[in-house]
Amino acid sequence: MTIPDIVPNPLRRYLRPGSLPHFFCSGCGAAQVLNFFLQAADELGLDFDKLVAIGGVGCAARIPVYLHAEALHGIHGRTLPWATGIKLHNPELTVVIFAGDGDAAAIGGNHLIQAARRNLDVTMIVVNNLNFAMTGGQVAPTTFPDLVTSTTPYGNRERAFDLCQLAVAAGATFVARCSTHRPRVTIHTLKKAIQHRGFALVEVICQCPTYFGRRAIGSDDPAQGIRWIAEHSVSLYRAGELAEEELADKFILGTFVEKEAPVFEGSSVYPGGEG
């Protein structure tokens, strides 16, 4: 009996040589987001020679390390200032930021507001695993009330922060929330965000079996984490039928805004000039 040749995954050509095996925990949602992005990029025929991927600090911030493209990996919360400089210097580049909920909603929150206000032509993918997973599973701005984390052993006493509502209010021209339990919807949404001209934010709710799963939902099984997300998710269309208290512990999934507006680049920055 002969062992059939293993057919290589065609998406591996988008990964940096020697980058595997990856650093993510088994069943980590951030690794799924990397997979979703590669599928979206492949279906779009994205030119990786013109791609710049940016990550700060956290599990999701490691995603650019694996991409066979130009990458910038720096300090916590400062992904959007770097993206601003890169995009203004060369508007022809596709700039994609991979950030965790801490990078985007905590230390980097003000940068998110300003990038959305300016309508900077970049795509920001926020991998929201509801805790600071890389540093031990501490409570995050997006953690639901009453959930147990390493720093809230008696339950979180703070209201959760809605990142999508913030982005809409700040002026982002494409805002959507997806999750790892709906892969094809997430891939489709990422494709639309990458193609969008203007500031596009896609929040992806994902499981963290190592910390959030063990403490908040009582299981380190990634499948159970995905089921928990599904049970706490509701579509944007159905959300309007539910009372406010019924939505308190729910992720509203869908596209909240998709519109055209002048972008912040080139001659728009320096009137009368070319950038």
DATA-V192608 format. One record per residue. N is the residue number from 1. RES is the residue in three letters. OMEGA is omega in degrees with one decimal (999 if undefined). BURIAL is + if it has 9 or more other ideal C-beta (glycine too) atoms within 8 Angstrom, else -. Layout:
# DATA-V192608
N:RES:OMEGA:BURIAL
N:RES:OMEGA:BURIAL
This chain:
# DATA-V192608
1:MET:179.4:-
2:THR:177.7:-
3:ILE:-178.6:-
4:PRO:177.2:-
5:ASP:177.7:-
6:ILE:179.6:-
7:VAL:-178.4:-
8:PRO:177.0:-
9:ASN:-177.6:-
10:PRO:179.9:-
11:LEU:-177.8:+
12:ARG:179.6:-
13:ARG:177.4:-
14:TYR:-179.2:+
15:LEU:179.0:+
16:ARG:179.1:-
17:PRO:179.1:-
18:GLY:-175.8:-
19:SER:179.3:-
20:LEU:6.2:-
21:PRO:-175.4:-
22:HIS:-174.4:-
23:PHE:-172.5:-
24:PHE:174.5:+
25:CYS:177.2:-
26:SER:178.9:-
27:GLY:-178.4:+
28:CYS:178.8:+
29:GLY:179.0:+
30:ALA:177.1:+
31:ALA:175.0:+
32:GLN:179.6:+
33:VAL:174.2:+
34:LEU:178.1:+
35:ASN:179.1:+
36:PHE:-179.3:+
37:PHE:179.5:+
38:LEU:177.9:+
39:GLN:178.9:+
40:ALA:-180.0:+
41:ALA:-179.9:+
42:ASP:-179.5:+
43:GLU:177.6:-
44:LEU:-173.1:+
45:GLY:-176.2:-
46:LEU:179.1:+
47:ASP:-177.9:-
48:PHE:175.0:+
49:ASP:178.5:-
50:LYS:-179.9:-
51:LEU:170.3:+
52:VAL:179.3:+
53:ALA:-174.0:+
54:ILE:176.3:+
55:GLY:178.9:+
56:GLY:179.2:+
57:VAL:-179.5:+
58:GLY:-178.4:+
59:CYS:-178.5:+
60:ALA:-177.9:+
61:ALA:177.5:+
62:ARG:-176.0:+
63:ILE:-179.2:+
64:PRO:-178.9:+
65:VAL:-175.6:+
66:TYR:-175.6:+
67:LEU:178.7:+
68:HIS:-177.4:-
69:ALA:174.4:+
70:GLU:-176.7:-
71:ALA:176.8:+
72:LEU:-178.1:+
73:HIS:-173.2:+
74:GLY:-171.3:-
75:ILE:-172.7:-
76:HIS:172.1:+
77:GLY:-173.6:+
78:ARG:-178.2:+
79:THR:-174.9:+
80:LEU:171.6:+
81:PRO:177.1:-
82:TRP:179.6:+
83:ALA:179.2:+
84:THR:-179.7:+
85:GLY:-178.8:-
86:ILE:-176.6:+
87:LYS:178.8:+
88:LEU:178.7:+
89:HIS:-178.8:-
90:ASN:-177.7:-
91:PRO:-178.7:+
92:GLU:-178.9:-
93:LEU:169.5:+
94:THR:-177.0:+
95:VAL:-179.5:+
96:VAL:178.9:+
97:ILE:174.0:+
98:PHE:-175.3:+
99:ALA:171.2:+
100:GLY:179.3:+
101:ASP:175.2:+
102:GLY:177.4:+
103:ASP:-172.7:+
104:ALA:-171.6:+
105:ALA:-178.8:+
106:ALA:-173.1:+
107:ILE:-178.7:-
108:GLY:-174.0:+
109:GLY:-178.5:+
110:ASN:177.4:-
111:HIS:176.1:+
112:LEU:180.0:+
113:ILE:-175.8:+
114:GLN:178.5:+
115:ALA:177.7:+
116:ALA:179.5:+
117:ARG:-178.9:-
118:ARG:-173.3:+
119:ASN:174.9:+
120:LEU:-174.5:+
121:ASP:177.5:+
122:VAL:175.9:+
123:THR:177.8:+
124:MET:178.2:+
125:ILE:-178.5:+
126:VAL:178.3:+
127:VAL:-173.0:+
128:ASN:176.0:+
129:ASN:168.2:+
130:LEU:176.0:+
131:ASN:174.3:+
132:PHE:-167.7:+
133:ALA:-174.9:+
134:MET:-174.0:-
135:THR:173.8:-
136:GLY:175.1:-
137:GLY:178.8:+
138:GLN:176.9:+
139:VAL:-178.5:+
140:ALA:178.5:+
141:PRO:-177.0:+
142:THR:179.9:+
143:THR:178.8:+
144:PHE:175.4:+
145:PRO:174.6:+
146:ASP:179.9:-
147:LEU:-179.4:+
148:VAL:172.6:+
149:THR:-178.8:+
150:SER:179.7:+
151:THR:174.1:-
152:THR:-175.5:+
153:PRO:178.4:-
154:TYR:179.4:-
155:GLY:-179.6:-
156:ASN:-178.4:+
157:ARG:-177.6:-
158:GLU:174.0:-
159:ARG:177.9:-
160:ALA:-178.2:+
161:PHE:-179.6:-
162:ASP:-175.3:-
163:LEU:-178.8:+
164:CYS:177.4:+
165:GLN:177.6:-
166:LEU:-177.5:+
167:ALA:178.2:+
168:VAL:-178.0:+
169:ALA:-178.3:-
170:ALA:174.9:+
171:GLY:177.0:+
172:ALA:-175.8:+
173:THR:171.8:+
174:PHE:-179.1:+
175:VAL:179.9:+
176:ALA:173.7:+
177:ARG:179.5:+
178:CYS:177.3:+
179:SER:-179.0:+
180:THR:-179.9:+
181:HIS:175.9:+
182:ARG:-172.8:+
183:PRO:-174.6:+
184:ARG:176.8:-
185:VAL:-179.9:+
186:THR:178.6:+
187:ILE:178.6:+
188:HIS:-179.5:+
189:THR:177.4:+
190:LEU:177.4:+
191:LYS:179.6:+
192:LYS:-179.3:+
193:ALA:-179.7:+
194:ILE:-179.5:+
195:GLN:-175.9:-
196:HIS:176.5:+
197:ARG:-175.0:-
198:GLY:-177.9:+
199:PHE:-179.1:+
200:ALA:176.9:+
201:LEU:174.7:+
202:VAL:175.7:+
203:GLU:179.5:+
204:VAL:177.3:+
205:ILE:-175.4:+
206:CYS:-176.8:+
207:GLN:171.9:+
208:CYS:-175.4:+
209:PRO:-173.2:+
210:THR:-176.3:+
211:TYR:-177.5:+
212:PHE:-178.8:+
213:GLY:-177.5:+
214:ARG:-173.0:+
215:ARG:-171.3:+
216:ALA:-176.9:+
217:ILE:173.9:-
218:GLY:179.9:-
219:SER:174.8:+
220:ASP:177.6:-
221:ASP:-179.3:+
222:PRO:179.8:+
223:ALA:177.3:-
224:GLN:176.5:+
225:GLY:178.7:+
226:ILE:177.0:+
227:ARG:178.9:+
228:TRP:177.6:+
229:ILE:-179.9:+
230:ALA:-179.2:+
231:GLU:-178.3:-
232:HIS:-179.7:-
233:SER:176.9:+
234:VAL:-179.2:+
235:SER:178.4:+
236:LEU:-178.0:+
237:TYR:-179.2:-
238:ARG:-177.0:-
239:ALA:-179.6:+
240:GLY:-179.6:-
241:GLU:-174.6:-
242:LEU:177.5:+
243:ALA:-177.1:-
244:GLU:-179.4:-
245:GLU:177.9:-
246:GLU:-178.5:-
247:LEU:-173.9:+
248:ALA:-179.7:-
249:ASP:-178.5:-
250:LYS:171.0:+
251:PHE:177.1:+
252:ILE:-175.2:+
253:LEU:177.6:+
254:GLY:177.2:+
255:THR:-173.7:+
256:PHE:177.8:+
257:VAL:175.0:+
258:GLU:-175.6:-
259:LYS:177.6:-
260:GLU:176.7:-
261:ALA:178.0:-
262:PRO:-179.3:-
263:VAL:-176.9:+
264:PHE:178.3:+
265:GLU:172.9:+
266:GLY:-175.4:+
267:SER:178.1:+
268:SER:178.5:-
269:VAL:179.9:-
270:TYR:-176.8:-
271:PRO:-180.0:-
272:GLY:-179.0:-
273:GLY:-178.3:-
274:GLU:-179.9:-
275:GLY:999:+
